[in-house]
Amino acid sequence: MKTTFISTSAISQATKLSLTKLQAKLADAQKEVTTSRFADVGTSLGYQTGQTVSLRLELSRLTTITDTNAVVATRLDTTQAALQGIVDNAQSFVGQLLGARNSETGPAIIQEQAKSTLLSLTDAANTAVNGEYLFSGINADVKPLNTYDTSPPSLAQQSVASAFFAAFGVTQSDPAVANISVAQMQTFLDGAFASLFDSASWSANWSAASDQNARSRISTSELIETSTNANEQAIRKLASAYTMVADLGIPNLSEETFQAVVDQAVKIAGEALQELTVLQANLGTAQERIADANDRMSIQIDILTNHINLLESVDPAEASVRVSTLLTQIETAYAMTARIEQLSLLKYL
């Protein structure tokens, strides 16, 4: 005779199975109370699951771009600060040049100032954020500018010394540089010296930066340049102006030739300042476009979030009631299981 369906063992096992299901439902309900979202979105939404998955993918994409824009904005802010420092130093140097032009002690003083300002230009161009150099273009992991005044002499320093000796037959420190005429110096500055700062020589002796600037996707439909590089003419012209004052032996030049060098340096530095303004304006435009893109994406993110919440959100109050109900049912199930397990035929014999 079968007793399976009326035995205390069968009743106990059924109660335990019911208890396991109640505990699973309780876990889901508690999760919904905490997150205000369906514990199992797929089961709860059914055919609408595809819609919420698509919305979440788009939301994730916009959020990622926004986060990336924050990093790019930081890099642009730092680049602008570095450029402004370069501009300030250049403006100060031009003023010092004009003040030293007719001074007897001017050549020696302005030479040291030129060396210092050239080093400052190099340091500014080698600015890095999180290990990435801001003026390297797409070569962000490579330091863009080599230091000029080093021991042993840098390639740039050697090239200037070689060009000077080839043009005048003496070194920069030789007292014989006093015999260099204005015409000779002007020819050198416009010719051999200027060629040391053209693209090919600059890349060979001074810079490891790429001419191609970094580009960033600032929205789902916009890809823009978000950097500059140390190969820009403005940077090369400033290096040229500083170098001609720092390393062409100006303390030993005649007064007229010294003044010719100063005038050339002032001219080139002035051109560089105008070009730096253009660089700053271009980066400013990129900053403005990023801000506008972020504003648009913020609105889109809010709309997507609202749609997702409408699909996936649960009523916290209703979920709390279910938690309380399930807890009561579980407590009752535990009590029934305990009572059933205590049932024994021996107690009635």
Secondary structure, DSSP 8 states (H G I E B T S, - for coil): ---GGGSHHHHHHHHHHHHHHHHHHHHHHHHHHHHSB-SSHHHHHGGGHHHHHHHHHHHHHHHHHHHHHHHHHHHHHHHHHHHHHHHHHHHHHHHHHHHHTT-TTHHHHHHHHHHHHHHHHHHHHT-EETTEETTBTT-TTS--B--SS-SS--HHHHHHHHHHHHHHSS-TT-GGGGG--HHHHHHHIIIIIHHTTSHHHHHHHTB---SS--EEE-SSS-EEE---BTTSHHHHHHHHHHHHHHSS-GGGS-HHHHHHHHHHHHHHHHHHHHHHHHHHHHHHHHHHHHHHHHHHHHHHHHHHHHHHHHHHB--HHHHHHHHHHHHHHHHHHHHHHHHHHH--GGGG-
